[in-house]
Amino acid sequence: QVQLVESGGGLVQPGGSLRLSCQASGSILSFNTMGWYRQAPGRQRELVAFISRGGSTNYADSVKGRFTISRDNAKNTVYLQMNSLKPEDTAVYYCNARIFSNGVHEYWGQGTQATVSS
């Protein structure tokens, strides 16, 4: 059973930074993609960024130039570095992993809260 455990959320002032971590219970090389989604109160969950097994990345327009997704295969961990944070970045951030084999197998972490407020 795949487990994804997020950490690194918290309270930060506008303009500040946070780094989220997502550690998988097994090798992240087994996943075709890993990514981060977020969900703010009263809104649908939305894609923030993802990274493929080959290292290519994709970002939501709202975070381009401010957020960076990266991976450490040796630590089975994916990171989301969030800089220049805005109040509208406030949300629960979820780690996601997908395996494309006989369909799509998808896994989620429990979420970590990031709050941007003065």
C-alpha positions in Angstrom: 0.0 0.0 0.0 1.4 3.3 -1.1 1.6 6.0 1.6 2.4 9.7 1.0 3.1 11.9 4.0 3.2 15.6 3.7 5.0 18.1 6.0 6.1 21.7 6.0 2.9 23.6 6.1 2.4 26.5 8.5 1.6 30.2 8.9 3.6 32.7 7.0 3.3 36.4 6.2 2.7 37.6 2.6 5.9 37.6 0.7 7.3 34.8 2.8 8.3 31.3 1.9 7.4 27.7 2.8 8.8 24.4 1.7 6.5 21.4 1.6 7.8 17.9 1.6 6.1 14.7 0.5 7.7 11.4 1.5 6.6 8.2 -0.2 6.6 4.8 1.5 8.5 3.3 -1.5 10.6 4.4 -4.4 9.2 7.5 -6.1 10.7 6.2 -9.4 7.8 3.8 -9.4 5.5 6.7 -10.1 5.0 8.2 -13.5 4.2 11.6 -12.0 4.2 13.2 -8.6 2.6 16.5 -7.9 0.9 18.9 -5.6 -2.7 20.0 -5.5 -4.4 22.5 -3.2 -7.9 23.2 -2.0 -9.0 26.4 -0.4 -12.3 26.6 1.6 -15.3 26.6 -0.7 -13.2 25.9 -3.8 -12.4 22.8 -5.8 -9.1 21.1 -5.6 -6.7 22.4 -8.2 -3.4 21.3 -9.6 -0.4 23.4 -8.4 2.5 21.6 -10.0 3.7 18.1 -11.1 7.0 16.5 -12.0 7.4 13.4 -14.2 9.6 10.5 -13.7 11.9 12.0 -16.3 12.1 15.3 -14.5 9.9 17.5 -16.6 7.7 19.9 -14.7 4.4 21.7 -15.1 2.9 24.6 -13.1 -0.4 26.3 -12.7 -0.2 29.8 -14.2 -1.0 31.3 -10.8 2.2 29.9 -9.3 4.7 30.1 -12.2 7.8 31.9 -11.2 7.1 31.6 -7.5 6.8 27.9 -6.8 9.3 25.2 -7.7 8.7 21.4 -7.6 11.7 19.1 -7.2 12.5 15.5 -6.2 15.1 13.6 -4.3 15.0 10.0 -5.5 17.3 8.8 -2.8 15.0 10.1 -0.1 11.8 9.2 -1.9 10.7 12.7 -1.4 9.1 15.4 -3.6 9.3 19.1 -2.5 7.4 22.2 -3.3 9.3 25.4 -2.6 6.8 28.3 -2.3 8.2 31.8 -2.5 6.6 35.2 -2.6 3.5 33.8 -1.0 0.2 35.6 -1.3 -3.0 35.3 0.8 -4.7 33.6 -2.1 -2.2 30.7 -1.8 -3.8 29.8 1.5 -5.1 26.2 1.2 -4.6 22.6 2.2 -1.9 21.2 0.0 -2.1 17.6 -1.1 0.6 15.4 -2.5 -0.4 13.2 -5.4 1.2 10.3 -7.2 0.1 8.4 -10.3 1.1 5.2 -11.9 0.0 4.6 -15.5 -0.4 0.9 -15.9 -3.6 -0.8 -17.0 -5.3 2.6 -16.3 -4.4 5.2 -13.8 -3.6 4.4 -10.2 -3.7 7.4 -8.1 -2.6 8.0 -4.5 -3.0 11.0 -2.1 -1.5 12.3 1.0 -3.5 13.5 4.0 -2.8 17.2 3.3 -0.9 20.0 5.0 -2.3 23.4 5.7 -0.5 26.5 4.4 -1.8 29.8 5.6 -0.6 33.2 4.3 -1.7 36.0 6.5 -0.4 39.1 8.2 
